[in-house]
Amino acid sequence: MPVTAADLTLAAQLADAAGAAIRPRFRSNYGLEIKDDASPVTLADREAEAAMRTLIERERPSDGIHGEEYGVSEGTSGRVWVLDPIDGTRSFIAGRPIFGTLIALVEDGWPVLGVIDQPIIGERWIGAVGRGTTFNGQPARTRRCRDLADALLATTSPALFDDGQLHGFEHVEAKVRSTVLGGDCYSYGTLASGHIDVVVEAGLKLHDFAALVPVVEGAGGTMSDWSGDPLHAGSIGEVIALGDAARLEDVVELLACRGG
């Protein structure tokens, strides 16, 4: 089923609902807890996801929901809304507005619509299959990169790689012009707007990457796993985002160097 205007409207409404829950908690009483996997969670994460789930259950009762905080609700339509209420919770609790709400619509396992919403500074990227990505309502485009030596590389933290993944990442880092750390989903938004050339990450879950794919690809970039294959619901979470798809073979080859 093609992405419809109604799908886009609902996605924007979900981002609005999440933002309304998040903003009062930012740099305020956010109620930090540590989950079983040692990752942080706040009242803002939970309240934002609850608000989005309530809206989906009312507007699309046959659609499934896959949320970071409240798990999976099965649907019957073959469509699933994948929600990460705050991607970058550590930045949120540090008072840094470089986190984001991620909203994806996944159909038969493939991401077809994505939103990256930064509710504090009011920045929103929306991408969908068959439509160009927008940034605050205006077209967003990645930039060309003729050589990795000209590229700006981003990753959230090298500490999130295992030893083999870190070796591969270091091979990419050695070839680029410069590297920036931190940012989580925000780096993919700025890549879609032409400010970053490459993002390399690992250990991502479906709620971390599903929304990013339509945003980056709708802006003229490409996303894949570390083998260069398209990302889908069964992908293991090793992710490459590129503003210029012509550099994909270069990055895949370097990431394959996991032995040092």
N, C-alpha and C positions, 0 to 999 in steps of 0.2 A: 504494500500500500504506500503510495507516495506521501511524503510529508505535506500536510495541509496547512492552510492559514490558521485553522483552529488549533492544530498542534503547536504552532509557533506562539499563538496567543496564550495557550495554557502554560507553555514553558516559561514565558515572561511572567505570568501570574505566579508561578511557583517560585521564581527568583524574587519577586516582590514580597511574597509571604515569608520566605527565608530571611530576607534582609530585614524585614520588620521585626523578626525575632532576634536577630543577631545584634543589630545596632545598639539597643539599650544595654547589652552585656559587654560591649567592647570597652576596654580600659575601666571596667566596673566590676560588679559582683558576678563573676562568670562561673563560680562553683566547680573548680578543677577536681577531677578524679583521674586515677590511672587504671586503665583497663587490664585485663588478663595478659594481653600481648605487650604490655608496658608502654603502650601509646596513650597520650592524654586525651581526655574528653571533657567537655564542659556542658553546663546547662544550655549554652547557646547552640551547641551541636544538636542536642536532643530536642530542644524546642523548635529549632528550624526544621529538622527532619519531620517532626510530628505535624507541623503546620503544612508542609508539602504533602505528606501522606493523606491528611484529611481532605485536602483539595482534590487530589487524584481520586481518592475513593468516592468523592461526590460526583466529579465530572466524568471519570472514566472507570466505572466499576468493573469492567471486564478486563482492564489492563493489569498486568502484574507490576509489582514494586520490588526493587532491590535497593535497600538502603544500608549505609554503613552502620548506623546505630541500632536499627530495629529489624534488620534482616529482610527476608524474602516473603512476599505475599504472592501466591500464585494467581495468575489470571487465565483467561480463556481466549484472548484475542491474538496471541502470538506476539504482542507488543509488551515491553517492560520499561518502566521508568526507573532509571538508575540514578540514585541520589547520594551525593556526598555533601552534607550540609556545610561543613567547613573543611576544605582541603587546605592543610597548613595550620592545624590547630596550635602548633608551637608558636608560629608567628602571631596568631590571634592572642594567645595568652601573654606574649611579649609586647603587645600593643603595637605591632607592626602591620600596617594595612596592605600586606602582600599575600594574604590568603584569598580564598574564593569559595563560593558555592558552585558545585558542579551538578548539572542536570542533564541527563541523556535520555533519549528515546532509542531503545534497541529493538530491532525487529528481526525475528528469526536468528538472533545471535549477532546481528551486525548493527553497529551504531549508525543511526540515520539522522539524528538531531542532537545538537549539543549546545549548552550554555555555560560560559564561565562568567560569574558575576562577582564583582568586588563591591560589597554594599556600603563600605565606609567612604571611599572616594568616588563612588558612582560610576564605575566602569563595567560595561557588559559587552561580551562578545557572544554572538549567536551564529551558529553554522548549521546547515542542513544539506543533505544530499540533493543535488540539482539546483541549489541556490548559493549565491555568493555570501561569504561571511560578512557580518556587519559588526562594527564597533560603535556603540552608542548611536545606532541607526545609520551610520555612514559606512561605505565599503571599506573593508580591511584587506590588505594585500601583503603577502610576504615579500621579501626582497631576494634578488638574485645573488648568488655567491659563486664566483668563477673558480675559486680554489679554496681549499680548507685553510690555507695560510692567511686568508682574509676573514676567516669566520670568527664570530663570537659564540662561544660554547657556554651552555648553562647546565647545571645539575643542582638538585636540592642539597645533597651532601655526599661526598665520597664515602663517608662512614656507612652509608646504606648499601654499598656494594660488598659482595663476598670477595675473597682474595682473587679468584679468577676474573670476576667482573671488573674489579678494580684495575687489574693489569690491562684489560681491554680498554677501559676508559682512559687510562694513562697514555695509551698509544694514540688515542684520538686527541687528547689534550696536548700532546707533544707537537701535533701538526697544526693547531689552530693559532690564531692571533692572540686571543685572550679568553679567560674563563671567569664566569660569575657564579657564585654559590647562593643557595637559598631561592625561595620564590614558589616552590611547589607548582600549582596550576597556573599561577600568574606568569611564569616564564613562557608558557605555551600561548597565552594571550598576547604577550609582547612579541613573540615570534610571529604570530598571525598578523600583527601590525607592522612587521618589518624592522624590529629593533634587535632581535636575536636571530642567529642563523641555525643553530643546532641545539637540541636538548637531548641528553642521554640519561636514562634512569633505569633502575631495576627494582624488583620487589613490589611493583604496583599491582593493585587489585582492580577488578572491573570498575568499581565505583571511582577509582582514581584516574582511569584513562578513557572511559567510554565517551564522556562529553568532549574530550579534547580532540578526538579524531575528526568529527565534522567541522569543528572550528578551524583547525589547521588546514585541512584539505580544501575547505570552502574558500580559504584565503589564498590558495595556490600552492600550498606546501604539501608535504606527504608525511604520513606516520606509518610505522611498521614495527615489527619486533626486531631483535638483533640479527636475525637471519634475512631480513628484508621482506618478510611476509606480512600481509595486511593484518591489522589487529581485529580481534573478534572476541566474543564472550569466553572462548576457551583459551585465549592467549595467556602465557605464563607471567607476563608483567615486565619483561625486558623491553624497553620502549625507546625508539628513536623518533624524534620529530625534526623535520628539516624544512627550512623555508624554500630551499631549492632542491627539487627531487634529483637533479643531476649529480648531487654529491652523495647519494645513497650508497652506491657501490663502494665509494672511498671509505665511508664510515663503517659499513658492514665488514669490510676487509680488515680494518684496524681493530674492531671489537672482537674479531675472531682470534686475535693474538692474546690468549688468556694465560699463556705460560710464562710471562715475564718479558 
